[in-house]
């Protein structure tokens, strides 16, 4: 059971589903005034994480080096967006 969950990449799908639920929860908390950070500010970080998970899924399912590399590059782009956003925030203070 668990082996097939990993071999099929479904474990990554479950984690991505949890990440989506987390994003919805963060948006609801922000809307209710209980989260001072706007959900859009967290998007680059979530994007980077999702891309890394997709690279893992590609590797688990034998998708090949090109597809794994593409997801890793997209994850890098998400991380760079996150860093740029944080740097901009620090400079604004």
C-alpha positions in Angstrom: 0.0 0.0 0.0 2.6 2.6 1.1 5.1 1.5 -1.6 2.5 2.0 -4.3 1.7 5.5 -2.8 5.3 6.5 -3.4 5.9 4.6 -6.6 2.8 6.3 -8.3 3.7 9.7 -6.9 0.3 9.9 -5.2 2.1 10.8 -1.9 3.1 14.1 -3.5 -0.5 14.7 -4.7 -1.7 14.3 -1.1 1.0 16.8 0.1 0.0 19.2 -2.6 -3.6 18.9 -1.5 -2.6 19.7 2.1 -0.7 22.7 0.8 -3.8 23.9 -1.0 -5.8 23.5 2.1 -3.2 25.5 4.0 -3.4 28.3 1.5 -7.1 28.4 1.8 -6.9 28.4 5.6 -4.3 31.2 5.6 -6.6 33.3 3.3 -9.5 32.8 5.6 -7.4 33.7 8.7 -6.2 36.8 6.9 -9.8 37.8 5.9 -10.9 37.3 9.6 -8.1 39.6 10.7 -6.2 36.9 12.5 -3.2 36.8 10.1 -1.3 40.0 9.5 0.5 38.7 6.4 -1.5 38.9 3.1 -1.7 35.4 1.5 -0.4 36.8 -1.8 2.9 37.6 0.0 3.2 33.8 0.8 2.5 32.7 -2.7 6.2 32.7 -4.0 7.1 30.4 -1.0 4.2 28.1 -1.7 5.0 28.1 -5.4 8.6 27.1 -4.7 7.5 24.3 -2.4 5.0 23.0 -4.9 7.5 23.0 -7.7 10.0 21.0 -5.5 7.3 18.5 -4.8 6.5 18.2 -8.5 10.2 17.5 -9.1 10.0 14.8 -6.5 6.9 13.4 -8.1 8.6 13.4 -11.5 11.6 11.6 -10.0 9.4 9.0 -8.3 7.5 8.2 -11.4 10.5 8.0 -13.7 9.5 11.1 -15.7 13.1 11.7 -16.8 15.8 14.3 -16.2 14.3 17.0 -18.4 11.0 17.1 -16.5 12.7 16.9 -13.1 15.1 19.8 -14.1 12.2 21.9 -15.3 10.4 21.6 -12.0 13.6 22.4 -10.1 14.2 25.5 -12.2 10.6 26.6 -11.6 11.2 26.0 -7.9 14.3 28.2 -8.1 12.3 31.0 -9.7 9.8 30.8 -6.8 12.6 31.0 -4.3 14.1 34.0 -6.1 10.7 35.7 -6.1 10.4 35.0 -2.4 13.9 36.4 -1.7 13.2 39.5 -3.8 10.0 40.1 -1.9 11.7 39.7 1.5 14.6 41.9 0.5 12.2 44.6 -0.7 10.4 44.4 2.6 13.7 44.9 4.6 14.7 47.8 2.5 11.3 49.5 3.0 11.8 49.5 6.8 
